[in-house]
Structures are given as structure tokens and as C-alpha cells.
Amino acid sequence: MKPHSKPAVRRLSVLVAALLALSFSAACSADSSSSADDTSGPWAFVDGSGETVEVDHTPTRIIAHAYAAAALMSFGIKPIAVWADSDVTTDPGTKDLDLSGVEILGETFGEIDVEKAASLRPDLIVGDWWPVENAHSGFEAGVEEESKKLADLAPVVGPSQGDSIVELIEGYEKLAASLGGKLDDPTVAANKQRFETARSNFTQATAAKPGLTALAVSPTTDGLAVAVPKYAPELLDFQSWGLKVVDPERPDEGFPYWETLSWENADRYQPDLLLIDDRSYPANLDDAKKQPSWTSVAAAKADAVVPWPAYWLHTYSDYASQLEQLTAAVQSANADLVG
């Protein structure tokens, strides 16, 4: 990531000290959505890391990673601020969120305006737990050290990016429930039902084509990154629901989410269907099509491609939409494309 610095950060320690001096009642006074009765008494949550986080009241002033915010908002908890890895108006995981009244603390990976965050007096920071990196979103390798000072402002919690997106969503449902979320809202039940229907249809589609293989990739101008399903919960879900997502043989050392191929070696794997990282789709597909070796992959030559919701799914509604799209792609794919 490119170097980035904020001259005003040298004043952060003063703001943090002020934050710690604030009483709980002052922190709650700016939040009209919860009464004192709702937030009195101790609160605890078992984090994705396995640690139990405890505070003396139910948090109400929450700062969250943008994808975590999507999950919380789907269960009736709206953060006071978010930080994102890209433009929230175009990122597939946030572009449909109503972020009115929510402060944006950053829209570039690794860069968080901690001084602004401190001024908001948060009492909880929320982001996914990433087991491979042993860190929450916003505190991984590659994040600015100054940005990581966000953790000085309040406890950090979040469910784990583990073996299933369904489990991740369920983790956020539990977190939202502990924070006073509206789990009895009819929209929650409707979104769950739509997801269950989409999952059933997807499972039926894959069962009808047991030999169909898929490869999840992220094309760049420099090469083709092949996703390792073990570290992509949505791909593990797809596998468990019958889609044969290829496991690459040589994950990159030190960052095993991918096996990075040069364009000269783009044809190492030959699936029937290509799942394309949708975080920069379709621009990344356009870049791939400029490479002479792109069509050495039979699925690329046959235009057997579909967007892949890479690492951002956090809600039943979004998952349903993506499964509906993927189901259509499976139904139209040729399971005998590569023999």
C-alpha cells in the first residue's frame, strides 16, 4: 500500500485521553435510539478470536468496518461511523446501504481517520476477525500503524471469517441481538426466507450438474490470482452446496488466500466456469480480455464467466441476490466444456 500520513495524528493522544475521561452518560447522551434502561448493566460478547470482550454497559456508539456495518444494519443496529476499503458508493458490499448520518472515516484500505473517530467517542469497534492474519478488519498487515490506533478508543469485536458466510452472518445476528437489534423485524425473516430459497435452488442446480467445475479468480494487469477456497468462506459454502470449486495447488507463501499466476501460466487450471472477483468487476474482466493468454482458459474463451462476491458478503439479502445470479450461471454452464 502507498505510504500515507496525517499531520494531525500527533494530536491523537490528547483526544484519546479526553475520550477516556468522558463518563458513560455523556457518551450515551448523543444516542437517542436507546434508553438508559436498554444500556445499563454489563455486556459481553465472544469474539471471533475466541476471547470474551466485556464492558460495563451495552455499547451504543459503534464504529464499524463498512461490511460489518452492513451486517449490523440488516439487524437494526446503525453505527455512528464506518471505515471502508473503497468508495462506499460503488463497493458491492456497501453501495446499497443507507449511510445517511453515518460518518465516513476512510475509503482506502489501511487508512482510517483515527482523530475523527476519537472525536465521536465510540464505545465499541466492530470488524471481522481474520484467522489467517490473527487480526480484525482494520488491524491487519498493510494497515497504517496510525490507523491501528483506532483500537485504543474502544474494545474491538467481530465474528470470524471462518468456514461459512452463513456462520459469519449468524455471528453478526448474535452480536446485533446483544446490542438491542431488531431481530423480530419482518424484514429479517423475509431476507432469511429468500436466502433459504436461493440456497435450495442453487443446491438443486449443482446437483443437476455434478461434474461442473468452477475456478474463482481475480484478474489484474500483472497476472491472474486464483482464490484458495479454504480462506474464502463463500467458496467453502459453494463447495458444501455441491459446486466443485477448484482448490489451487500452490498458494502464495505468507498470504495463502491466492495462488498468483503470471499471464503466461493462466491456463494452469481449466474449469467449466470462471468466477470473477466482483470488487472491481467488470473492469478487471476487461483487463483480462486484453491478455492474449486469457482465451487459453477454455471457460474464458467460451465466455463462461460470472461475478464472484469476493470476501464482502455479510447479509442474507445480499447472499440471496448473489446465489440467484450464480444459480443462473450454473444452469447455463456446460459441465462438459473441458471434459
Phi, psi and omega in degrees: 000150182289147177299145180209137179220155178236111182306327184288350183296336180299342179270001186299319184300326178296317180292321179297318179299319178296320179300312183294337181278346182289144175280162179298323181296325178292321180295326183277340187299332182274358182250101183276356186276348182229142178271167179298324179298326182290333189247000180282154179091162183291155180226143179214151177211135176277111185287162177299339178283349184098350179277147175263122179263128182232137172224170188272006179204165176282119182299144177231339182254088191256132169251133186223150166301148188302321180290322175296323178298320178302317179296311181299318182294330178292344177245019171089013178248115181254119179293162176276341181201156177222157165237148186228167179265350178201181181304120184293342181276347180238340179300131183299335181274351184227348189299338180259005180281144172271099182258021177298133181081000180256127178288139176258119185261001180162147180225028175226134181305131175087359183237111182233133179280088185289327178298315178295320178300317181298323181294343181272353178053059180290153173241005174201139174246132184235131176197154179303149170266127181253104185301321182299322183263355178054045184201158173275161172306133182096353183228016181281173171299140181099344176278139179305141179299323178296323180294327180293347177291354172305326181293345177283345188274331185192164176300148180248129179221165174168147175295165185271142167280080188256247189259355184198138174293327178300316178295324177298313179297318178298325176296318178290328176298317178295319179297314179299319179300320181292338181264003180093025181295163184265072183286344178270004177297132181304332180296324179298312180296321180295319179294321177297316181295319178297319178297314182299321177295316180296319179296318179298317180295321178296315180298321177295321181294317179290326178295330180285344180227068186297340181267357183292130177246150180224152178229127179266125186223158174230099181285143171225175177292339183268339183171191183240115178269124180259124184287144176263110185306328181306331183248018178229096188305326179293325178290324174296321175300311181302318178298316182291340179260015168108353179273128181277085177278124185294135173265115179296152189274336189228072178303147180299136177292136177086339179212074194283014176293337188223157158247117183269123180252142169289160179296334178294336181250021185298339183268016182301322180245141184233086179273171174276336185218134177258129174258117187258124176315119187267005181290339173226027180278140006265007182301321181291327176292322177298320177298318180297320183293343178279349181271126180304329184277354181303316183281001171286346171271118187304320180295324177293317179298324180275001183057035177271075184229151177209144177299145178244125179286086191278107168068011184243350183296128180217001182225153177298322182297311179296320181296319178300314181299316182291322178293324178297317179293317181291324178299317178298321179293320178296317182296328182266351183285154178263107182290349180251019185301317184249001176070000000 
